[in-house]
Amino acid sequence: MTVDKARILLVDDNPQNLKVLYETLRDRGHYLLIANDGEKALQLVRRHRPEVVLLDIMMPGMDGFTVCEQLKQDPATANSAVIFLSALDDLEAKVRGFQLGGADYIAKPFQPQEVIARVETHVRITQLERSLEARNRELEGDQARILDAISEGIYGLDAQGNISFANTAAGNMVGEHPDRLIGRDICSLHFTAGDDSPGLSQLGLGENGEPVWRRQVSMRRIDGSSFPAEYRASPRYESGQLQGSVVVFRDISEELASQGALEQARRTVTEQREQLAQASRLSTMGEMAAGFAHEVNQPLTAITNYVSLARRLLEKPQPNRDQLQEVLPKIAAQAHRASEVISHIRGFVQKPAAGRERIALAPLLAECLEFAEVDARSNGVPLELVPLMPLPAAMADSVQVQQVLLNLIRNALEASHLAGATEPVQVSAEVQEQMLRITVRDHGHGLSADAQERLFHPFFTTKSEGMGIGLALCRTLVQAQGGDIGYQREASGISCFWFTLPQA
């Protein structure tokens, strides 16, 4: 679907960011406006009414949240779609942006293709909404002109419900000259018994002497065809005696058709928003697909290690059957786990919360440590489960929780090994407010401030051979469970990765 030329405002206090945004969008045929602070941004929006505003959050003086709030409070600028740009990738910042009326959120550093796709989606939505507003104004103007021209049909009725007066518009609507309508009974002329539950007489002279209004009734023309009409009957009194009524009606065929067109346009807007949501889901699907090989490699690596161990045991002059009996079930378990990983990742892509259920945390943690013991031995780093207090059940997908925990444990083992640490990697769990918090501690070198800021971004890694998928995938999985994930450096120098899960 092509996008008409639009006005797009780029707002960032960083000239380099503005340059990147300008170069990303300049060949798309849009008219680009630039502002380096909040005040100038407000002036440009009020002057040019851009379809989309790409708005940095962290700016000196007036920040992006304040700019958005002021735009949405002004009816003249409220329908400009605001897309926030920020290195703040925390849930609180996103929620606040949407609460203030933001349409979307792009985390820095951004990809040009993502910026283009999101901007043009919101350009289409805004242009369609403005087209709808213009159409609504046209319809309101049409209705005002109709009233000014007295285009409604008007009948004067006597006390028996016979027509004593008819205007030209009434004659045109029913297909008869007004003079030939005089003296005819309105109910037998235009209505059929059973058409309206209040009764035919009420349509003529009112209901118990009170006015009658019907949003839509079916009125019969002289030729026998019918048309939908808005209908009012107001009784006339003289000296307390009913003398008749004034009936005002209008053909609402075109209005109903227009309402149908408007409803279709609204459905189109809704479909556009759903397509944007689907695009976001597809983006997540892309992350999952990229992480697929990375995550399945964990049980496959374990299988390789166990098979190597079994081969060494078999090569001994007198193989120890007990040791073999211990290794073989672990190979089977890892193979089963690889199958579960594939199944659950597919399930996550299709239904994010498909596998959530009540799970006991203590046995799940113990099983994860058992899965990770081969990695622990190969890295020469002990692995330890801190004794747990009684914990309530969690509401989560057990396999996805294992994936997250195993990823964090493996990272911790590698970090401790590279640092030459001999202290154990520790896994613990505790209740924190209404959530369950699982923590993995290691004695590695820790992370720089820059690395911490980008830690959970896709394709960011501190490893020479890493793809930067694991932690981004962990964040996706944890957030799908309704939890959060993070990193902190304790005063003692211990690195801590943690994530939370909701209680059942």
PyMOL commands that set and color helices and strands:
alter all, ss='L'
color gray80, all
select helices_A, chain A and resi 15-28+38-48+64-73+91-99+112-148+168-174+178-181+186-190+200-205+253-315+321-350+361-371+373-379+398-418+449-454+470-480
alter helices_A, ss='H'
color red, helices_A
select strands_A, chain A and resi 7-11+31-35+52-56+81-86+104-107+153-158+163-166+212-220+226-238+241-251+357-359+383-385+394-396+425-432+435-442+485-489+495-502
alter strands_A, ss='S'
color yellow, strands_A
deselect
rebuild
show_as cartoon
